[in-house]
Amino acid sequence: MLLRVTGFYLGTALMLKVVTCLRQGIRKAEKSKFMFPLALRRHWRDLLSGFWLIPGLIFLLGPALAFLCLFLDHREKYPAMFLATFSSPGAVRSVLSAASGVLISITALIFSITLVALQLISSQVTPRAIRGLLSDRVNQVATGTLVGIFAYCQIILIDVRDAAPTHGPFIPLLGVSVAALLLFTGLGFLLLFISHTVHSIQIANIAAHITGQTLQTLRRPYPDILAEQDLTVDGATLVQQWRDETPALPLHAQRPGYIQTIEVSYLRKVITRNHLRLHLQAYPGRFVTTQTVIAEVWGLSPGTRSRIEKQIHACLSIANERDLWQDAGFGTRQLTDIALRALSPAVNDPTTAVLCIDYLRVILEHIVHNQAFTPLYSTYSGALVVECRSFQEYAQLLVQISRYASRDARVVIRLLRALERIAEIASVEQQRALYFLQALAHAIAAPALAQATTDFDHALIEDQLKLTLQQMTE
């Protein structure tokens, strides 16, 4: 009876959590009839990035396997070979109790290591990288597996019975044999978890992981519609024409927070069906308040205004924190924060700052080469103008790093070399980007030249500045 009540409680708690998340998505989707999959995708990403869904599902496999083994043990419908042999139920209880104690100790150790790793990343790297560690699949699978094995052993242990006047002793040989196998599996997962954690908290691997996620985001800034981007039309000119023709209706954000995702493909459907023109001023990563104008709309009628406003708001997801799904600026922000913390007097690790600068260069080179975010505006179908994060917003983070590295010639030279490599990739048509890179080079080198501690450092910085400017003017 206790076993059934415990299983029913755990299953009910898990199902209630899943149903609650799905109901939240359904309520948001009801504002727009054709956006039901959109709301599900938002909440599904939140579930996968959390630390309870995948470990919870894997944990449920332990009780399920225990019930299956007990079912076979009661009917003895399994081959007798390779099974453990025990002389008494007491010996079985001793083995299972010892296995349960080992597993719960290992689980406590894993949670302790996870908390220490989170504290280390928060204090030494950046607190914005914590979400990446919690969403790591190896950590989730290892935690869920160990807890599931512990639950399996407890269920098998409850079903072991001594001899009584009405029935003989019952020893679940299959269940005990599987428990022994699962115990060694749990020890293997412990070794895997420790090895993976040590590897994942290294600063080089953290920076590489953030860079990989950022590049993936840059390749799909707005899914399913990037191919329709028309860079031949000046979005700013188009918006000004709309403003000259008729006044626009401003739309404000419904709540304060960060724009997390924007479904431009669904937004385009709203515009096409209602014959509207829209200038979307918000972009992923921007902080908005209830007084922030996130869009300008032309062509709304009084009768459909409320309904269309709800549909437009349903295309934007606002959250308390930023997310790397569409916000590539969040990745560059994390790398910049790691570099700034490394240059602080408390840490004093310029090598880490140089590492982050190299990875920032990778991202900036990708942006310049693919021209994904070079224009400030991107137009779609002549009726929708979307404001994007400009190249200048990404590149100016290098100046922020230089303010804390003005006395370190090595870091300043690496910043100038990064600008030089970026300028090599920029085409002749990207004159605005080259002019901006020249301004960045002067902004980075000027404080360093003024605060150079030795003549040797001054000469090195000055020579590198000349090479960088020469590359930008060729």
JOWO-V695874 format. One record per residue. N is the residue number from 1. OMEGA is omega in radians with two decimals (999 if undefined). Layout:
# JOWO-V695874
N:OMEGA  N:OMEGA
This chain:
# JOWO-V695874
1:3.12  2:3.13  3:-3.12  4:3.14  5:3.14  6:3.12  7:3.13  8:-3.14  9:-3.13  10:3.13  11:3.14  12:3.14  13:3.13  14:-3.12  15:3.11  16:3.11  17:3.13  18:-3.12  19:3.13  20:3.13  21:3.13  22:3.12  23:3.08  24:3.10  25:-3.14  26:3.13  27:3.09  28:-3.12  29:-3.13  30:3.08  31:3.10  32:-2.95  33:-3.04  34:-3.08  35:3.14  36:3.10  37:3.13  38:-3.14  39:3.12  40:-3.14  41:3.13  42:-3.08  43:3.10  44:3.08  45:3.10  46:3.13  47:-3.11  48:-3.13  49:3.09  50:-3.07  51:-3.10  52:-3.01  53:-3.09  54:3.04  55:3.13  56:3.12  57:3.10  58:3.10  59:-3.13  60:3.10  61:3.12  62:3.08  63:3.13  64:3.11  65:3.12  66:3.11  67:3.11  68:3.13  69:3.10  70:3.09  71:3.12  72:3.13  73:-3.14  74:-3.13  75:3.12  76:3.11  77:3.10  78:3.10  79:-3.05  80:-3.10  81:3.09  82:3.10  83:3.09  84:3.11  85:3.14  86:-3.08  87:-3.06  88:3.07  89:3.13  90:3.11  91:3.12  92:3.13  93:3.14  94:-3.13  95:-3.11  96:3.10  97:3.11  98:3.12  99:3.12  100:3.11  101:3.11  102:-3.09  103:-3.13  104:3.05  105:3.10  106:3.13  107:3.09  108:3.10  109:3.13  110:3.11  111:3.11  112:3.12  113:3.13  114:3.13  115:3.10  116:3.12  117:3.10  118:3.12  119:3.14  120:3.14  121:-3.12  122:-3.06  123:-3.04  124:-3.08  125:3.06  126:3.12  127:3.13  128:3.10  129:-3.10  130:-3.09  131:3.11  132:3.11  133:-3.14  134:-3.12  135:3.13  136:-3.04  137:-3.13  138:3.11  139:3.14  140:-3.11  141:-3.13  142:3.14  143:3.14  144:-3.13  145:-3.11  146:3.10  147:3.10  148:3.11  149:3.09  150:3.11  151:3.10  152:-3.12  153:3.14  154:-3.14  155:3.09  156:-3.12  157:-3.12  158:-3.04  159:3.09  160:-3.07  161:3.02  162:3.11  163:3.14  164:3.13  165:-3.08  166:-3.11  167:3.12  168:3.12  169:3.10  170:3.10  171:3.12  172:-3.06  173:3.13  174:-3.14  175:3.13  176:3.13  177:3.09  178:3.11  179:3.10  180:3.10  181:3.14  182:3.11  183:3.09  184:3.07  185:3.11  186:3.08  187:3.07  188:3.11  189:3.07  190:3.11  191:3.11  192:-3.12  193:-3.12  194:3.14  195:-3.12  196:-3.14  197:3.11  198:3.13  199:-3.02  200:-3.11  201:3.03  202:-2.99  203:3.13  204:3.13  205:3.08  206:3.13  207:3.13  208:3.12  209:3.12  210:3.13  211:3.11  212:3.10  213:3.14  214:3.11  215:3.08  216:3.09  217:3.14  218:3.14  219:3.12  220:-3.12  221:3.06  222:-3.03  223:3.00  224:-3.11  225:-3.10  226:-3.12  227:-3.13  228:-3.11  229:-3.12  230:-3.12  231:-3.13  232:-3.13  233:3.11  234:-3.09  235:-3.14  236:3.11  237:-3.13  238:3.13  239:3.13  240:3.07  241:3.11  242:-3.13  243:3.13  244:-3.12  245:-3.12  246:3.08  247:-3.11  248:3.04  249:3.14  250:3.05  251:-3.13  252:3.10  253:-3.12  254:-3.12  255:3.09  256:3.12  257:-3.14  258:2.99  259:-3.07  260:3.12  261:3.06  262:3.11  263:-3.08  264:3.14  265:3.07  266:3.09  267:3.10  268:3.10  269:3.11  270:-3.11  271:-3.10  272:-3.09  273:-3.06  274:3.08  275:-3.11  276:2.92  277:-3.02  278:3.01  279:-3.11  280:-3.09  281:3.13  282:3.06  283:-3.10  284:-3.13  285:-3.13  286:3.09  287:-3.10  288:3.02  289:3.13  290:3.09  291:-3.12  292:3.06  293:-3.12  294:-3.13  295:3.00  296:-3.05  297:3.05  298:3.06  299:3.13  300:3.04  301:-3.10  302:-3.08  303:-3.09  304:-3.03  305:-3.08  306:-3.10  307:-3.10  308:3.08  309:3.10  310:3.13  311:3.13  312:3.11  313:3.13  314:3.12  315:-3.12  316:3.09  317:3.13  318:-3.09  319:-3.13  320:-3.12  321:-3.13  322:-3.01  323:-3.09  324:-3.08  325:3.08  326:-3.04  327:3.11  328:3.10  329:3.09  330:3.08  331:3.10  332:3.09  333:3.13  334:3.12  335:3.11  336:3.13  337:3.10  338:3.12  339:-3.14  340:3.13  341:3.12  342:3.14  343:-3.14  344:3.13  345:-3.12  346:-3.11  347:3.08  348:-3.12  349:-3.11  350:3.11  351:3.07  352:3.10  353:3.10  354:3.11  355:3.13  356:3.09  357:3.11  358:-3.14  359:3.02  360:3.09  361:3.10  362:-3.13  363:-3.12  364:3.07  365:3.11  366:-3.13  367:-3.13  368:-3.08  369:-3.07  370:3.14  371:-3.09  372:-3.08  373:3.13  374:3.09  375:3.11  376:-3.13  377:3.03  378:-3.07  379:3.14  380:3.01  381:3.08  382:-3.11  383:-3.09  384:3.07  385:-3.07  386:3.08  387:-3.09  388:3.06  389:-3.05  390:3.08  391:-3.14  392:3.14  393:3.10  394:-2.99  395:-3.07  396:3.05  397:3.10  398:3.10  399:3.11  400:3.09  401:-3.08  402:3.14  403:3.13  404:-3.10  405:-3.06  406:3.13  407:3.13  408:-3.07  409:-3.11  410:-3.13  411:3.14  412:3.12  413:3.11  414:3.07  415:3.12  416:3.10  417:3.08  418:3.09  419:3.12  420:-3.14  421:3.11  422:3.12  423:3.10  424:-3.10  425:-3.11  426:-3.14  427:-3.12  428:-3.11  429:-3.09  430:-3.09  431:3.13  432:3.11  433:3.14  434:3.09  435:3.13  436:3.11  437:3.06  438:3.11  439:3.10  440:-3.14  441:3.10  442:-3.13  443:3.13  444:-3.02  445:-3.04  446:3.12  447:-3.14  448:3.10  449:-3.14  450:-3.07  451:3.14  452:-3.06  453:3.14  454:3.08  455:3.13  456:3.10  457:3.13  458:-3.14  459:3.13  460:-3.12  461:-3.12  462:3.12  463:-3.14  464:3.09  465:3.11  466:3.12  467:-3.13  468:3.13  469:3.12  470:3.12  471:-3.11  472:-3.10  473:-3.14  474:999
